[in-house]
């Protein structure tokens, strides 16, 4: 049943695309590929990975220190009085919460940073897409998304956009 639906959709989309291309020039672009393969995208990815690795290293160092402190506490807890043991257990619990909070903050910060970098690149790419669309007479340029568009390779302008974007940098 699924195969029939997919085959039907493919037939309808490709025949519709053929008709549309005979009356209007249509292209698509893979913006994710532009972000990953352009010079600006590679530079941004490299900077993002450095920042991610620095933060991951800091988190790992804090985790190792906390684990060592917890291990030391477990070894010494038998000889500690009740009040000292409770105080140290509370301190370790607070430090673990702080570590988790810091990890979450770093994750949120990195997600915002990734989104900002993508937006910066895409805002500059839109102008290039418009220029190519106008100069080559495209009526419609759509973004290719996962499983979204089925069409021929000739309608893909991604490589031209990457080259134009890199040349503009």
C-alpha positions as CSV (number, residue, x, y, z in Angstrom):
1,X,0.0,0.0,0.0
2,X,2.8,2.4,0.9
3,X,4.6,1.6,-2.3
4,X,1.5,2.4,-4.3
5,X,1.1,5.8,-2.5
6,X,4.8,6.7,-2.9
7,X,4.7,5.7,-6.6
8,X,1.5,7.7,-7.1
9,X,2.9,10.8,-5.4
10,X,6.2,10.5,-7.4
11,X,4.2,10.2,-10.7
12,X,2.0,13.2,-9.8
13,X,4.9,15.3,-8.6
14,X,7.2,14.6,-11.5
15,X,4.5,15.1,-14.1
16,X,3.4,18.3,-12.3
17,X,7.0,19.4,-12.2
18,X,7.4,18.7,-15.9
19,X,4.3,20.7,-16.7
20,X,5.4,23.5,-14.4
21,X,8.9,23.6,-16.0
22,X,7.4,23.9,-19.4
23,X,5.4,27.0,-18.4
24,X,7.6,28.4,-15.6
25,X,11.2,27.9,-14.7
26,X,11.5,26.2,-11.3
27,X,14.6,25.4,-9.2
28,X,15.4,24.2,-5.7
29,X,18.2,24.7,-3.3
30,X,19.5,22.7,-0.4
31,X,20.2,25.4,2.2
32,X,21.6,22.8,4.7
33,X,24.2,21.9,2.1
34,X,25.0,25.6,1.5
35,X,25.6,26.0,5.3
36,X,27.8,22.9,5.4
37,X,29.8,23.3,2.2
38,X,30.4,27.1,1.8
39,X,33.6,28.7,3.1
40,X,31.6,30.8,5.6
41,X,29.7,27.7,6.7
42,X,32.9,25.7,7.2
43,X,34.5,28.6,9.1
44,X,31.4,29.0,11.3
45,X,31.3,25.2,11.9
46,X,35.0,25.2,12.9
47,X,34.5,28.1,15.4
48,X,31.4,26.4,16.8
49,X,33.2,23.1,17.2
50,X,36.1,24.8,19.0
51,X,33.6,26.5,21.4
52,X,31.8,23.2,21.9
53,X,35.0,21.4,22.7
54,X,36.1,24.0,25.2
55,X,32.8,23.9,27.0
56,X,32.8,20.0,26.9
57,X,36.3,20.0,28.4
58,X,35.2,22.4,31.2
59,X,32.2,20.2,32.0
60,X,34.3,17.0,32.0
61,X,36.9,18.6,34.3
62,X,34.1,19.6,36.8
63,X,32.6,16.2,36.6
64,X,35.9,14.5,37.3
65,X,36.6,16.8,40.2
66,X,33.1,16.1,41.6
67,X,33.5,12.3,41.1
68,X,36.8,12.4,43.0
69,X,35.3,14.5,45.8
70,X,32.3,12.0,46.0
71,X,34.7,9.0,46.1
72,X,36.8,10.7,48.8
73,X,33.6,11.4,50.8
74,X,32.5,7.7,50.5
75,X,35.8,6.6,51.9
76,X,35.8,9.1,54.8
77,X,32.1,9.0,55.6
78,X,32.5,6.0,58.0
79,X,34.8,8.1,60.3
80,X,32.9,11.4,60.0
81,X,30.4,12.5,62.6
82,X,26.7,12.7,61.5
83,X,26.6,16.5,61.2
84,X,29.8,16.6,59.0
85,X,28.6,13.7,56.9
86,X,25.2,15.5,56.2
87,X,26.9,18.8,55.5
88,X,29.3,17.2,53.0
89,X,26.4,15.2,51.4
90,X,24.5,18.4,51.0
91,X,27.5,20.2,49.5
92,X,28.1,17.3,47.0
93,X,24.4,17.4,46.0
94,X,24.6,21.2,45.5
95,X,27.7,20.8,43.4
96,X,26.0,18.2,41.3
97,X,23.0,20.4,40.7
98,X,25.4,23.3,39.8
99,X,27.2,21.0,37.3
100,X,23.9,19.9,35.7
101,X,22.7,23.5,35.6
102,X,26.0,24.6,34.0
103,X,25.8,21.7,31.5
104,X,22.2,22.8,30.6
105,X,23.3,26.4,30.3
106,X,26.1,25.5,28.0
107,X,23.8,23.4,25.8
108,X,21.3,26.2,25.5
109,X,24.0,28.7,24.8
110,X,25.5,26.4,22.1
111,X,22.1,25.9,20.5
112,X,21.5,29.6,20.3
113,X,25.0,30.1,18.9
114,X,24.4,27.5,16.2
115,X,21.0,29.1,15.3
116,X,22.6,32.6,15.2
117,X,25.4,31.4,12.9
118,X,23.0,29.7,10.6
119,X,20.8,32.8,10.4
120,X,23.8,35.0,9.6
121,X,24.8,32.8,6.8
122,X,21.3,32.4,5.4
123,X,20.6,36.1,5.5
124,X,23.6,36.6,3.2
125,X,22.7,33.6,1.0
126,X,19.1,34.9,0.3
127,X,20.5,37.8,-1.7
128,X,22.6,35.4,-3.8
129,X,19.6,33.2,-4.4
130,X,17.5,36.2,-5.5
131,X,20.3,37.3,-7.9
132,X,20.6,33.8,-9.5
133,X,16.8,33.6,-9.6
134,X,16.4,36.9,-11.4
135,X,19.4,36.5,-13.7
136,X,18.5,33.0,-14.8
137,X,14.7,33.6,-15.0
138,X,13.4,31.3,-12.3
139,X,9.8,31.9,-11.4
140,X,10.1,29.8,-8.2
141,X,13.0,28.6,-6.1
142,X,12.0,26.3,-3.3
143,X,14.1,24.9,-0.4
144,X,14.8,21.2,-0.4
145,X,13.9,19.6,2.9
146,X,14.2,16.1,4.1
147,X,11.9,14.0,2.0
148,X,10.1,17.1,0.7
149,X,11.0,17.6,-3.0
150,X,11.5,15.0,-5.6
151,X,13.0,16.5,-8.8
152,X,15.7,16.2,-11.3
153,X,19.3,17.3,-10.7
154,X,19.1,20.0,-13.4
155,X,16.8,22.0,-11.2
156,X,19.2,22.1,-8.3
157,X,21.0,25.5,-8.0
158,X,22.8,24.7,-4.7
159,X,26.3,24.4,-6.3
160,X,25.9,27.7,-8.1
161,X,24.7,29.4,-4.9
162,X,27.7,28.0,-2.9
163,X,30.2,29.2,-5.6
164,X,28.6,32.7,-5.7
165,X,28.5,32.9,-2.0
166,X,32.1,31.9,-1.6
167,X,33.1,34.3,-4.3
168,X,31.3,37.1,-2.5
169,X,33.2,36.4,0.8
